[in-house]
């Protein structure tokens, strides 16, 4: 766990979403789970999201992938960075990095982005709206952290990147292999590679409140009866023609609050929203005959979350919701699946509801059988 030296309570109390912190040698004897050549190979695949960023004299230019092999052989020896998104969905070895942050909910994790940078390479001064752990692999980088930013900060967009026009350095950190820099949402940061280096960015999902309000209101509105309308049975005679009184507004507010105060609707929508896959087109069913002793795992591109209420488990997978009878076996199986581990078919399909749900997930490709029908 990357906060072992600091301690989880201290990290969550003093740093989580509060201030950056360098976790020196958080992963001792770190071994890169991917090579620069493997990363370049992924960037040549059409399904993989990748970018090349070139820097020269405080200017940056970006190219989007997929790339060709000859694109890399023609590159100079310095001043560029390759970024590949969601590598954890392609390489199990990279996905294992998520085990270093078990103190945070798995449904909050977005992806592991990897960057390979040559000397002086970097993506410029910027800030993110989400938490990120920057795990240093081979080589080293100089990271600067700066002011806390908001949407009001002036950005440079001429390069296709959202870079800050003004950066105020507050701390400077020199990261070596195994070091981890945590940067909370909104904090400016700027990394420059000292030599050929790899960096693994563990990013977390952070939906905006406008996204939440819009999505949840659409979900609520779709289920409301047309009979539910504004009512004012205790109407008082208006004192002035055309006036909307304070009592009118209070009545509208009360009716709106009654609609919004639906915990079941909120938990259903929130779970479905937070498990929407980043790349749903990658989730495809496999053709196989399932054996009773088969072990199942979550598709690398799939997301899973669950909550418990009224002796039932509400399980969310890839934006869908399913109610299942609560049991210790199912709770344990869901935790294992959430951590990227496999479970037995029996642990998920111990009753009719579980079997039907399991077959649905297999048909969609959200679940995969580890063993084939030889």
Secondary structure, DSSP 8 states (H G I E B T S, - for coil): -TTTTT-HHHHHHHTTTT--EEETTSSTT---SS-HHHHHHHHTSTTS-EEEEEEETTEEEEEES---HHHHHT--SBSEEEEES-GGGT-HHHHGGGGGGTTS-GGGEEEEEEEEE-BT----SB--SS-EEEEE-SS-EEEEEEEE--TTS-EE-TTSS-EES-----EEEEE-TT-EEEE-TTEEEEEEESSSEEEEEEEE----HHHHHHHHHHHHHHHS-TT-----TT----SSTT---HHHHHHHHHHHHHHH--HHHHHHHHHHHHT--TTGGG---------TT-EEEE-TT--EEEEEETTEEEEEETTEEEEEE--HHHHHHHHHHHTT--EEHHHH-SSHHHHHHHHHHHHHTSEEESS---
